[in-house]
């Protein structure tokens, strides 16, 4: 179970620091995940 928690945290960190691949739509980003952004 700990491995899944670490994997989920790493995925949140990755999505917090990348842009959406879709050209026409950038989905809403949860405010709780903003603390994982490298550049604030």
Phi and psi in degrees as GROMACS dihedral restraints (atoms count N, CA, C in turn):
[ dihedral_restraints ]
;  ai    aj    ak    al  type     phi  dphi    fc
    3     4     5     6     1   -64.0    20    10
    4     5     6     7     1   -33.7    20    10
    6     7     8     9     1   -64.0    20    10
    7     8     9    10     1   -38.3    20    10
    9    10    11    12     1   -67.3    20    10
   10    11    12    13     1   -37.9    20    10
   12    13    14    15     1   -64.3    20    10
   13    14    15    16     1   -42.5    20    10
   15    16    17    18     1   -65.9    20    10
   16    17    18    19     1   -41.8    20    10
   18    19    20    21     1   -62.3    20    10
   19    20    21    22     1   -42.9    20    10
   21    22    23    24     1   -63.7    20    10
   22    23    24    25     1   -41.2    20    10
   24    25    26    27     1   -64.4    20    10
   25    26    27    28     1   -41.8    20    10
   27    28    29    30     1   -64.8    20    10
   28    29    30    31     1   -36.9    20    10
   30    31    32    33     1   -68.2    20    10
   31    32    33    34     1   -37.4    20    10
   33    34    35    36     1   -64.3    20    10
   34    35    36    37     1   -42.7    20    10
   36    37    38    39     1   -63.9    20    10
   37    38    39    40     1   -38.6    20    10
   39    40    41    42     1   -67.1    20    10
   40    41    42    43     1   -44.8    20    10
   42    43    44    45     1   -71.9    20    10
   43    44    45    46     1   -26.0    20    10
   45    46    47    48     1   -70.4    20    10
   46    47    48    49     1   -25.6    20    10
   48    49    50    51     1  -109.5    20    10
   49    50    51    52     1    18.0    20    10
   51    52    53    54     1  -131.8    20    10
   52    53    54    55     1   161.1    20    10
   54    55    56    57     1   -94.9    20    10
   55    56    57    58     1   163.8    20    10
   57    58    59    60     1   -71.8    20    10
   58    59    60    61     1   143.3    20    10
   60    61    62    63     1   -80.2    20    10
   61    62    63    64     1   -16.8    20    10
   63    64    65    66     1   -78.2    20    10
   64    65    66    67     1   135.6    20    10
   66    67    68    69     1   -74.4    20    10
   67    68    69    70     1   -40.3    20    10
   69    70    71    72     1   -91.4    20    10
   70    71    72    73     1    -8.7    20    10
   72    73    74    75     1  -144.9    20    10
   73    74    75    76     1   125.1    20    10
   75    76    77    78     1  -113.0    20    10
   76    77    78    79     1   107.1    20    10
   78    79    80    81     1   -64.9    20    10
   79    80    81    82     1   158.3    20    10
   81    82    83    84     1   -62.5    20    10
   82    83    84    85     1   138.5    20    10
   84    85    86    87     1  -105.1    20    10
   85    86    87    88     1   132.1    20    10
   87    88    89    90     1   -62.4    20    10
   88    89    90    91     1   138.0    20    10
   90    91    92    93     1   -63.5    20    10
   91    92    93    94     1   -30.2    20    10
   93    94    95    96     1   -67.1    20    10
   94    95    96    97     1   -24.1    20    10
   96    97    98    99     1   -89.6    20    10
   97    98    99   100     1    -3.6    20    10
   99   100   101   102     1   -65.1    20    10
  100   101   102   103     1   -23.5    20    10
  102   103   104   105     1   -70.4    20    10
  103   104   105   106     1   -12.0    20    10
  105   106   107   108     1   -93.6    20    10
  106   107   108   109     1     0.1    20    10
  108   109   110   111     1   -74.7    20    10
  109   110   111   112     1   140.1    20    10
  111   112   113   114     1   -79.3    20    10
  112   113   114   115     1   -41.6    20    10
  114   115   116   117     1  -106.5    20    10
  115   116   117   118     1   108.3    20    10
